[in-house]
Amino acid sequence: MKEKIWLSPPHMSGQEIQFVQEAFQLNWIAPVGPHISRFEQSISERLNGHSVAALASGTAAIHLALMLAGVKDGDEVLCSSFTFSGTCNPIVYLKAKPVFIDSELDTWNMSPSLLEEAIEDRQRKVGKKPAAIIVVHLYGMPAKMDEIMAIAKAHQIPVIEDAAEALGSTLHGKPLGTYGLASILSFNGNKIITTSGGGALVSSDNHLIDKARYLATQAREPALHYEHTEIGYNYRLSNVCAAIGLGQMEVLSDRVAARRKIFESYQLAFQEYPEIVFLQEPSGYFSNRWLTTVILQPELMLTPAQVVEYLHDQVIEARPLWKPMHQQPVFANYPVYASGVSSKLFNTGICLPSGSNMAAEKVERVVDRLKSLINR
C-alpha cells in the first residue's frame, strides 16, 4: 500500500531533540523553565522585537487578548467569518457577541468595506461601537491590514491579529503579527512550525504581555504562599514544548521556502488547466503558503467533496476550505455582514497537501491523481 500523503504533518529538523534533551538533563520538566523565555525571545527576533508570551494554544492567546482589550459581557466583537472556530470561540467565552465580517476576493480575508459598514451599522443598532476587531490572515495570506488598521484607528477600536497560520508572512516587508494591539500565533501540529501543541500572544506593549503571563499562570501573586486577587488560567506553554519550539524556530525560514516551492510546483503543473485557480499574492504581499489552496471552476463539474473523497481513496489527504463561521449551526443566530464571497469559496475550494517535508515525487503523485480525475 502506498504511503499516505498528509495535508500538513509536523516536520522535525532533528535539532529539536537537542533542546529537549537539555530540558531533561536540567530537569526542567515542570511547566515553567528557561526554554520558555528562550523560545519567546526567538519569536520576538522574528517579529520586530515585540514582546511574546508562549501559551498553551492560539485559542488561549485570543482569549487573553480579548480580555486585555477590555472585552466584557454584552460587548460585540467584529470577527472574520472565513476562519477556524478557534478564532471566535473565545468571544463567547467572555459572554460577548461575535459579529461576522465576510471576505474580499483579493486575499480571501476580511473585507475592509464590510468592516466599515458593520462598525457604522452596529453603532446605529446597539448604540455603541464594537469592543474589538479580530482579523485573520487566512492560509498565510496577509489581510489588507493598511486599510483595516486605518478604519480601526478612525473608530478607535483595538485590533487583534489572528496570525495562527501566518508566521513568516509579511506585508510590504512588515511581519504579520506586528499590527494592532496584539496578535496570536499557533504552534499546533499542522502549522508551519510546531511545539506539538501551543501558541503565543504577541504585542509591542510590554505591560500587556506581562499581564498575559500573569493571567496565564493562574494569576498567582508574588507571595511565598499561593495568593490570588484575580481569576487566572492554566495557559502557559510547558518548558518541554518550548524546547521543541526552539529547534523549530531555527528552521522557520527553510519551512516557509519549502511551502512556497510546493505552491509554485502545483501552480506550474496546472498552468494549462484554467479550471484550477490559485490564490495569488497582491503586490507587496508575501505569504508563507502554509497551505496551497485552489478554486475549482464550474466547468470541472466537480465539488470539493468529490475531489477530497477521490484523493482520500488514493491515500492522499486534502480538505475543503474553511466553512464560514456565519454558516456554522452554533453561530447561526449572530449578526453577519456578508457578500457571499466566503460561501462561494467554501463551495468551490480545496486545500492540497502542503507539508514542508513533501518530497517532489509526492507532489507529482498528487498532481497526477488530480489530473487523472479532471481528465477522466
C-alpha positions in Angstrom: 0.0 0.0 0.0 1.2 3.5 -0.8 2.4 5.8 1.9 -0.3 8.3 2.8 0.4 11.9 1.9 -0.8 14.1 4.7 -2.2 17.6 4.4 0.3 19.3 6.7 2.2 17.0 9.0 4.8 18.0 11.6 8.3 18.4 10.2 11.1 17.9 12.7 14.6 19.1 11.8 16.5 16.9 14.2 17.7 19.9 16.1 14.7 19.8 18.4 15.9 16.7 20.3 19.0 18.6 21.5 16.9 21.2 23.2 14.5 18.6 24.6 17.4 16.5 26.0 18.8 19.7 27.5 15.5 20.3 29.3 15.6 16.7 30.6 19.2 17.0 31.7 18.4 20.2 33.6 15.2 18.5 35.0 13.1 21.4 33.6 10.1 19.1 33.0 7.9 21.2 35.2 5.8 23.7 33.3 8.0 26.8 33.8 11.6 26.7 32.7 14.4 28.6 30.8 13.5 27.2 27.4 10.2 29.2 27.5 11.9 32.6 27.7 14.4 31.5 25.0 11.6 30.4 22.8 9.8 33.7 23.4 13.0 35.6 22.5 13.4 33.6 19.3 9.9 34.6 18.2 10.4 38.2 19.2 13.5 38.4 17.0 11.3 37.4 14.0 8.6 39.9 14.9 10.5 43.2 15.2 11.3 42.9 18.8 7.7 42.6 20.0 7.1 41.0 23.4 5.9 37.4 23.4 4.1 35.2 25.9 4.3 31.5 25.0 0.9 29.8 25.7 -0.9 26.5 25.5 -2.7 27.3 22.3 -3.6 30.0 19.9 -7.2 29.9 21.2 -5.9 30.6 24.7 -4.0 33.6 23.2 -7.1 35.0 21.6 -9.0 34.6 24.9 -6.3 36.6 26.8 -6.0 39.2 24.0 -9.8 39.9 24.2 -9.6 40.2 28.0 -6.7 42.6 27.8 -8.5 44.6 25.1 -11.3 45.1 27.7 -13.9 42.9 26.1 -16.7 42.1 28.5 -20.1 40.6 28.9 -22.5 42.0 26.3 -19.9 43.6 24.1 -19.7 43.0 20.3 -16.5 41.8 18.6 -16.1 42.0 14.9 -14.5 38.9 13.5 -13.5 37.3 10.2 -16.1 34.8 9.2 -13.9 32.7 6.9 -11.7 31.0 9.6 -11.5 28.2 12.1 -13.8 28.2 15.1 -10.8 28.8 17.5 -10.8 32.4 16.2 -14.3 33.2 17.5 -15.0 30.8 20.3 -13.2 32.9 22.9 -15.5 35.8 22.2 -18.3 33.6 23.5 -16.2 32.5 26.5 -16.4 36.2 27.6 -20.2 36.3 27.0 -19.6 38.8 24.3 -21.2 38.6 20.8 -19.4 37.8 17.6 -20.3 39.9 14.6 -19.0 38.2 11.5 -17.4 40.0 8.5 -17.2 38.4 5.1 -14.2 38.2 2.9 -12.9 40.1 -0.2 -11.7 38.2 -3.2 -8.1 39.5 -3.5 -6.8 37.8 -0.3 -9.9 35.9 0.9 -9.6 37.8 4.2 -11.8 40.3 6.0 -13.3 42.9 3.6 -12.4 46.4 4.7 -15.6 47.9 3.1 -17.8 45.4 5.0 -15.8 46.1 8.2 -16.6 49.8 8.0 -20.2 49.1 7.1 -20.5 46.8 10.1 -19.0 49.4 12.6 -21.3 52.1 11.5 -24.4 49.8 11.4 -23.6 48.3 14.9 -23.3 51.8 16.4 -26.7 52.7 15.0 -28.4 49.5 16.1 -26.9 48.9 19.6 -25.8 52.4 20.5 -22.1 51.7 21.0 -19.2 50.7 18.8 -17.8 47.2 18.8 -15.2 46.5 21.5 -12.6 44.8 19.3 -11.8 43.5 15.8 -10.2 40.1 15.2 -8.8 39.8 11.7 -7.4 36.5 10.3 -4.6 36.0 7.8 -6.0 33.0 6.1 -3.7 30.2 4.9 -0.8 32.5 5.5 -2.0 35.3 3.1 -1.9 38.8 4.6 -5.1 40.6 5.1 -5.5 44.2 3.8 -4.0 45.5 7.1 -3.3 49.1 5.9 -7.0 49.6 5.2 -8.2 47.7 8.2 -5.9 49.5 10.6 -6.9 52.9 9.2 -10.6 52.0 9.7 -9.9 50.7 13.2 -7.9 53.9 14.1 -10.6 56.2 12.8 -13.2 54.5 15.1 -10.7 53.9 17.9 -11.3 50.1 18.1 -8.4 47.8 19.1 -7.3 45.2 16.5 -6.3 41.6 17.3 -4.4 39.7 14.5 -5.1 36.0 14.2 -1.8 35.1 12.6 -2.1 31.4 13.6 -1.5 30.4 10.0 0.8 33.2 9.1 4.2 33.1 10.9 6.8 34.0 8.4 4.4 36.0 6.2 4.9 39.8 5.6 3.1 42.8 4.2 5.3 45.3 2.4 8.2 43.9 4.4 6.5 44.1 7.8 5.9 40.8 9.6 2.4 39.7 10.2 1.8 39.6 13.9 3.1 43.1 14.5 -0.1 45.1 13.8 -2.6 46.4 16.2 -2.9 45.9 20.0 -1.9 42.2 20.0 -1.6 39.2 17.7 -1.7 35.5 18.2 0.3 32.6 16.8 -0.4 28.8 16.8 2.1 26.0 17.0 -0.4 23.2 16.6 0.9 20.0 14.9 -0.3 21.1 11.5 1.2 24.6 11.5 4.3 25.8 9.7 6.3 25.1 12.8 5.0 23.2 15.8 5.6 22.7 19.5 3.2 19.7 19.4 0.6 22.0 20.8 0.9 25.6 21.7 0.6 29.2 20.8 1.7 32.7 21.6 0.4 36.2 22.3 2.5 39.0 20.8 2.4 42.7 21.4 4.5 45.9 21.2 3.1 46.7 24.7 5.4 45.1 27.2 2.9 45.7 30.1 0.2 43.8 28.2 2.4 40.8 27.7 3.4 40.9 31.4 -0.3 40.9 32.3 -0.9 38.0 30.0 1.8 35.9 31.6 0.3 36.7 35.0 -3.2 35.6 33.9 -1.8 32.5 32.1 -0.1 31.3 35.3 -3.3 31.2 37.4 -3.0 34.9 38.3 -0.6 34.0 41.1 0.6 37.0 43.2 4.3 37.3 44.1 4.0 35.9 47.6 5.6 33.0 49.5 2.2 31.3 49.7 -0.4 31.0 46.9 -2.1 34.3 46.8 -4.7 35.3 44.2 -6.6 38.5 43.7 -7.9 37.8 40.2 -9.2 34.7 38.3 -6.4 33.2 36.3 -5.9 30.4 33.7 -3.6 27.5 33.2 -2.5 28.8 29.8 1.3 28.7 29.9 3.3 26.6 27.4 5.3 23.8 29.0 9.1 24.0 29.1 9.5 20.8 27.1 7.2 22.0 24.3 9.1 25.3 24.3 12.3 23.3 23.8 10.8 21.7 20.7 9.9 25.2 19.5 13.4 26.4 19.8 14.6 23.8 17.3 11.7 24.6 15.0 12.4 28.4 15.0 15.9 27.7 13.8 14.4 26.3 10.5 11.4 28.6 10.1 12.8 30.3 7.0 13.5 26.9 5.5 9.9 25.8 6.2 8.5 28.9 4.5 10.7 28.4 1.5 9.7 24.8 1.2 6.0 25.5 1.3 6.3 28.3 -1.2 8.2 25.9 -3.5 5.4 23.4 -3.2 2.9 26.1 -4.1 5.0 27.0 -7.1 5.2 23.3 -8.2 1.5 22.9 -8.1 0.9 26.1 -9.9 3.3 25.2 -12.7 1.8 21.7 -13.0 -1.6 23.1 -13.6 -0.7 26.1 -15.7 -2.6 24.6 -18.7 -5.7 23.9 -16.6 -7.7 27.1 -16.3 -10.3 25.1 -14.4 -7.9 25.2 -11.4 -7.4 28.7 -10.0 -4.7 29.5 -7.4 -4.8 32.4 -4.9 -2.2 34.9 -6.0 -0.2 37.4 -3.9 -1.0 41.0 -4.5 1.9 43.4 -4.9 3.9 43.7 -1.7 2.2 40.7 -0.1 4.4 37.7 0.9 2.5 34.5 2.1 4.2 31.7 3.9 1.9 29.5 1.7 1.0 27.4 4.8 -1.5 25.5 2.7 -1.8 25.6 -1.1 -5.4 26.3 -1.9 -7.3 26.1 -5.2 -10.7 27.0 -6.6 -12.4 24.5 -8.8 -14.1 26.3 -11.7 -17.7 25.3 -12.7 -16.7 23.7 -16.0 -14.9 21.0 -14.0 -18.3 19.7 -12.8 -16.6 18.6 -9.6 -17.4 19.6 -6.0 -14.8 19.9 -3.3 -16.3 16.9 -1.5 -15.9 14.8 -4.7 -12.3 15.8 -5.1 -11.4 15.2 -1.4 -13.1 11.8 -1.4 -11.3 10.8 -4.6 -7.9 11.8 -3.2 -8.7 10.0 0.0 -9.2 6.8 -2.0 -5.8 7.5 -3.5 -4.3 7.7 0.1 -3.9 11.5 -0.2 -5.3 13.9 2.4 -7.0 17.0 1.2 -9.6 19.3 2.8 -12.3 21.7 1.8 -11.7 25.3 2.6 -12.9 26.6 5.9 -16.7 26.6 6.3 -17.6 30.2 7.2 -18.5 30.8 10.8 -21.7 32.5 10.0 -22.9 29.3 8.3 -22.0 27.1 11.3 -25.0 26.0 13.4 -23.5 27.2 16.6 -23.2 30.7 15.3 -26.2 30.9 13.1 -28.0 33.5 15.2 -25.2 36.1 15.4 -25.1 39.1 13.1 -23.2 38.8 9.8 -22.2 41.3 7.2 -21.9 39.0 4.2 -21.2 39.5 0.5 -21.3 35.8 -0.4 -17.6 35.6 -1.1 -16.6 33.1 1.7 -19.7 31.0 1.0 -18.6 30.7 -2.7 -15.0 29.9 -1.7 -16.2 27.2 0.7 -18.4 25.7 -2.1 -15.6 25.6 -4.7 -12.3 25.4 -2.9 -9.9 22.8 -1.5 -6.6 22.6 0.3 -3.9 20.5 -1.2 -1.2 18.6 0.7 1.5 21.2 1.5 3.7 19.8 4.2 7.3 21.2 4.1 8.6 17.6 4.2 6.8 16.6 1.0 9.3 15.2 -1.5 9.0 16.1 -5.2 7.6 12.7 -6.0 4.8 13.1 -3.6 3.8 16.5 -5.1 3.9 14.7 -8.5 1.7 12.0 -7.2 -0.9 14.5 -6.0 -0.7 16.3 -9.4 -1.0 13.0 -11.3 -4.1 11.8 -9.3 -5.8 15.2 -9.6 -5.2 15.4 -13.3 -6.5 11.9 -13.7 -9.7 12.9 -12.0 -10.1 16.0 -14.1 -9.4 14.3 -17.4 -11.5 11.2 -17.0 
